């Protein structure tokens, strides 16, 4: 060895080998093992380079186990072995995973397992097998199996996660409740609600004691399904089980109540959070943001801002989301002055408006017709180094197109492509959609050609836009050709496209063909209220009253809720047929079903009754609708109802 090594390196190795004297008959591997340990502790990588040819899988694993209390050195050694082009075995990798878990370095363990799955192509079950084999000799703990489940969900191996949970039990081990919670949370992120409940039931059947996180997942799932009463039932079950809810539990139920429009319940929960939790939980910034958002959505911006003031008094800092919600709320009710005031206040408080805030104000400036103001705000956004996103450009391009600045929209579209801000069909779809709306399909086809030139394949939105455009133009043949092309490139139509096809067929007096398509949608389980409304309108247009009402009755049977649009179609049709009393009866049914008639219902009935019924009947109808929460259309009220009321007063 003296010929091969420098004198200094030789002495270092000799000290390493000398440790072997403690063994009565040390093997060659024992000697090399001790030499590696001595030199690794002192991080003498050059000395270790000389031992590379002696490395074996079992030796690497043995060294890693030796350094279980120094996981960083273990990782350094593992990386060094990999750099020496030594093929690291699954055994070595699993040993390091055990070392990480025992040292509570869970992120490192998860990342290593993710790398094995994504880069090395090793399945979760193969990793599990390796972990089980090395479990005892590494003195590991069940948390290693939890980490594997987490790695599966984090790296998208949903089925692998469930297979691991099942196989671990067969091997005589158990994952903890934390692994189940992680897996269930992953299913909710994928929106697999039915599977979530199936797996939740399975978890409970195995005797797992659910914790606050498990209950929160159940609450979240029920809120997603708009089953608020069931979510509250889970809340009380938590209390009976001795599990105290946390602020997340309350926030989810408050948000769920806001989303279904039950602001009264949301506010009660918000105010009584302390009482219901034994004074353990108080509202945080998320709680305030949820309730503020709920009131902004219904236009109660003054009350929402009052809540914001309460938030500040409670010592809870308003964040960007709080202001973004209020800015959007004021803009929605047409108060751009209020929106801009809050934007300025936000800046004064040291908060930088994000793209969401800018997008909101730019959108409403275009809606108000202030193209110049929107352009100035976009420039201000860029100057402040706030990067416009695809929604910003969508709003700007849409706004320019709607106001007739098509050339400017196309120029901006080119800039977006040149800067590679959007690298898919998104910006093209905006322009194509506008061209189809103004029935300029020639330019829309040119844009489609440019997409192909740039190597951007059309997506479902592109196909859907052309199908809808051709149907609206009355060109069924071209619409069908586009549909066939979409099927050939294996693009599965979505509900929006199916509804466009049904609408197009109905407009071409092909309601019977549209009904055949509805039957097919029933078979594959894809339909909604718009599907039925479109076909009901088609039957009404062609004078098939019995078919329209038969379809209306079918909606309840298949679990599809009718809305104000459904009733407006039928009310309008009955009025056209001269069946005014039937239309009034349908209005009563509508109100009994909890659906508040809108200004269209009001205008349709008042206009038709004024032409065909007595003034007393018109006033009676007006009073009935107002009492039941209808907000009269201003123009209709002034033109028809107001003069009748004045006449009645004079009499």
SULFENDA-V391170 format. One record per run of one state. SS is the DSSP state (@ for helix, = for strand, . for the rest). FROM is the first residue (numbers start at 0). TO is the last residue. If there is no record, write none. Layout:
ss/from/to
SS/FROM/TO
SS/FROM/TO
This chain:
ss/from/to
./0/5
@/6/21
./22/26
@/27/40
./41/43
@/44/48
./49/50
@/51/53
./54/55
@/56/65
./66/69
@/70/82
./83/88
@/89/101
./102/104
@/105/117
./118/122
@/123/132
./133/141
@/142/153
./154/156
@/157/169
./170/175
@/176/188
./189/191
@/192/204
./205/210
@/211/223
./224/226
@/227/239
./240/245
@/246/258
./259/261
@/262/270
./271/271
@/272/275
./276/283
@/284/296
./297/299
@/300/312
./313/318
@/319/331
./332/334
@/335/347
./348/353
@/354/366
./367/369
@/370/382
./383/388
@/389/401
./402/404
@/405/417
./418/424
@/425/436
./437/439
@/440/452
./453/458
@/459/472
./473/474
@/475/487
./488/493
@/494/506
./507/509
@/510/523
./524/527
@/528/540
./541/543
@/544/556
./557/562
@/563/575
./576/578
@/579/591
./592/597
@/598/611
./612/613
@/614/626
./627/632
@/633/649
./650/650
